[in-house]
């Protein structure tokens, strides 16, 4: 996973604004920014929206961000630190987008490692007018799913559980159970109807024209806010016959940091409640609701074996008794 850079290698600064929300992860964020800065192709702007609670963490993060320009030795890279008192990934991304000075925006997690040409590969596609969105080729260290073709039996179970649609397995899509499917990437770009917030690039001007923002009713830290924003964005792009793809060349690692995690009970609530909210928001019908409930029950079944079933079950019961509030966007995760 090393970013192999030579000390005398000439760096190239590209007109991309990277937006990174961060929460109580000073070490992970520092490693992520170091990865961007150490690469041969560097974004011209790195915007960090800090939601950390601890003042010591805030000071460390601010110092890391403000040191971006001096570390690059390019003089053209801007590090912008923005403090947000109430934690929210969606609010952070909206604030970061408003502050971005470039039209090409790259939303990034705070626990990733880019390669020498990751930013270049994204920019090379986004600089073409027919491309509206580019997701990086996100890999997880130690995850064999990125190296080995899935067995047919596994794919059938994924489809049976409602997490994916069998005839759409070759592209990125949103399932009837309100889960997002990302296909295995090999040696070609893949069309997609959504993108992972860990590394997804959009155009600020297009998002503004289509009136698409991150839904601040969801505080984030699950796939649902990524699914919502990017699915709406991709839908608008398709209407204008623009491409949304996962780039096989824009490789990066999602390190899945354990430095800070939302409590398990709250995470389970987000996964279940947010999906029901999105079902209503995206106009799901009767059969769509059946698919969503089926998917929840299949997840519950798997958790009875693996663990964590109680939190999932509590979230399901909450949805049944508070469906009207959830439909209105009144989302509670405690």
Residue pairs with C-beta under 8 A, 6 or more apart in sequence:
1 113
1 141
1 253
3 35
3 38
3 39
3 113
3 114
3 115
3 116
4 116
5 38
5 39
5 40
5 116
9 40
10 40
11 39
11 40
11 41
11 42
11 72
11 73
11 74
12 40
12 41
12 42
12 120
13 42
13 43
13 44
13 72
13 74
13 76
13 77
14 41
14 42
14 43
14 44
14 119
14 120
14 123
15 44
15 102
15 103
15 104
15 123
16 43
16 44
16 45
16 102
16 104
16 105
16 106
16 119
16 122
16 123
16 126
16 201
17 43
17 44
17 45
17 46
17 47
17 96
17 100
17 101
17 102
17 104
17 105
17 106
17 204
18 36
18 43
18 45
18 46
18 47
18 106
18 108
19 47
19 49
19 92
19 93
19 96
19 97
19 100
19 105
19 106
19 107
19 108
20 29
20 32
20 33
20 46
20 47
20 48
20 49
20 96
20 108
20 109
20 110
21 48
21 49
21 51
21 89
21 92
21 93
21 96
21 110
21 220
22 28
22 29
22 48
22 49
22 50
22 51
22 52
22 61
22 110
23 50
23 51
23 52
23 87
23 110
23 260
24 51
24 52
24 53
24 54
24 57
24 259
24 260
25 52
25 57
25 110
25 111
25 257
25 259
25 260
26 52
26 57
26 60
26 61
26 64
27 259
28 110
28 111
28 255
28 257
28 259
28 260
29 48
29 61
29 64
29 110
29 111
30 60
30 61
30 64
31 111
31 113
31 255
32 108
32 109
32 110
32 111
32 112
32 113
33 46
33 48
33 64
33 65
33 68
33 79
34 71
35 112
35 113
35 114
36 42
36 43
36 46
36 114
36 119
37 68
37 71
37 72
37 77
39 114
39 115
39 116
39 117
39 118
39 119
40 116
40 117
40 120
41 116
41 117
41 118
41 119
41 120
41 123
42 72
42 74
42 77
42 119
43 77
43 106
43 119
44 76
44 77
44 78
44 102
45 77
45 78
45 79
45 80
45 100
45 101
45 102
46 65
46 68
46 77
46 78
46 79
46 80
47 80
47 82
47 96
47 99
47 100
48 61
48 64
48 65
48 79
48 80
48 81
48 82
48 110
49 82
49 83
49 84
49 92
49 93
49 95
49 96
50 58
50 61
50 62
50 81
50 82
50 83
50 84
51 84
51 85
51 86
51 87
51 88
51 92
52 58
52 61
53 87
58 83
61 81
62 81
65 79
65 80
65 81
66 79
66 81
67 79
68 77
68 78
68 79
69 75
69 77
69 78
69 79
78 101
80 99
82 95
82 96
82 99
84 91
84 92
84 95
87 219
88 216
88 219
88 220
89 197
89 214
89 219
89 220
89 221
89 225
90 214
90 215
90 216
90 217
90 218
90 219
90 220
90 225
91 214
91 216
92 220
93 107
93 197
93 214
93 229
94 213
94 214
94 216
96 105
96 107
97 105
97 204
97 207
97 213
100 204
102 204
103 203
103 204
103 205
104 123
104 126
104 127
104 201
104 202
104 203
104 204
105 201
105 202
105 203
105 204
105 207
106 119
106 122
106 199
106 200
106 201
107 197
107 199
107 200
107 201
107 202
108 198
108 199
109 197
109 198
109 199
109 254
110 257
111 254
111 255
111 256
111 257
111 259
112 138
112 198
112 199
112 252
112 253
112 254
112 255
113 252
113 253
113 255
114 136
114 199
114 252
115 251
115 252
117 249
117 250
118 136
118 199
118 250
118 251
118 252
121 136
121 247
121 249
121 250
121 251
122 134
122 136
122 201
122 247
122 250
125 131
125 134
125 189
125 245
125 247
126 134
126 201
126 203
130 242
130 243
131 242
131 243
131 244
131 245
132 202
132 203
132 206
132 233
132 234
132 237
132 240
132 242
132 243
132 244
133 192
133 195
133 200
133 201
133 202
133 230
133 233
133 234
133 237
133 243
133 244
133 245
134 200
134 201
134 244
134 245
134 246
134 247
134 250
135 172
135 192
135 195
135 196
135 199
135 200
135 201
135 245
135 246
135 247
135 250
136 198
136 199
136 200
136 201
136 246
136 247
136 250
136 251
136 252
137 185
137 246
137 247
137 248
137 249
137 250
137 251
137 252
138 182
138 196
138 198
138 199
138 252
138 253
138 254
139 146
139 251
139 252
139 253
139 254
140 146
140 253
140 254
140 255
140 256
141 253
141 255
145 184
146 184
149 184
150 158
150 184
155 164
155 166
155 169
156 166
158 164
158 181
159 165
159 166
159 169
160 298
161 177
161 294
161 295
161 298
161 299
161 302
162 175
162 176
162 177
162 179
162 291
162 292
162 294
162 295
162 298
163 175
163 177
163 179
163 181
163 295
164 173
164 175
164 179
164 181
165 173
165 175
165 176
165 181
168 181
169 181
169 183
170 183
170 190
171 183
171 190
171 191
171 192
171 193
172 180
172 181
172 182
172 183
172 190
172 191
172 192
172 193
172 194
172 195
172 246
173 180
173 181
173 192
173 193
173 194
174 180
174 181
174 193
174 194
174 227
174 231
175 181
175 291
175 295
176 284
176 287
176 288
176 291
176 292
176 295
177 275
177 291
177 292
177 294
177 295
177 296
178 224
178 227
178 275
178 276
178 278
178 279
178 282
178 284
178 292
178 295
179 223
179 227
179 275
179 295
180 194
180 196
180 223
180 226
180 227
180 231
182 192
182 196
182 246
183 190
183 246
185 246
185 248
186 248
187 248
188 248
189 245
189 246
189 247
189 248
190 245
190 246
190 248
191 243
191 244
191 245
192 234
192 244
192 245
192 246
193 231
193 234
193 235
193 238
193 244
194 226
194 227
194 230
194 231
194 234
195 226
195 230
195 233
195 234
195 244
195 246
196 223
196 226
197 225
197 226
197 229
197 230
198 254
199 250
199 252
199 254
200 226
200 230
202 230
202 233
206 233
206 236
206 237
207 213
207 233
210 232
210 233
210 236
212 229
212 232
212 233
212 236
213 229
214 225
214 228
214 229
215 225
215 228
215 229
215 281
217 277
217 329
217 331
218 224
218 225
218 228
218 270
218 274
218 277
218 331
219 270
219 331
219 333
220 270
221 262
221 267
221 270
222 267
222 270
222 271
222 274
223 271
224 270
224 271
224 274
224 275
224 277
224 278
225 274
227 278
228 278
228 281
228 282
230 244
231 282
233 244
234 244
237 243
237 244
238 244
261 267
262 270
264 308
264 311
265 311
265 314
266 333
266 334
268 308
268 311
268 312
268 314
268 315
269 311
269 314
269 315
269 318
269 332
269 333
269 334
270 333
271 312
271 315
272 296
272 312
272 315
272 316
272 318
272 319
273 315
273 318
273 319
273 326
273 331
273 332
273 333
274 331
275 292
276 292
276 319
276 323
276 326
277 326
277 327
277 329
277 331
279 288
279 289
279 292
280 326
280 327
284 292
296 312
296 316
299 312
300 309
300 312
300 313
300 316
303 309
303 312
318 332
319 326
322 330
322 332
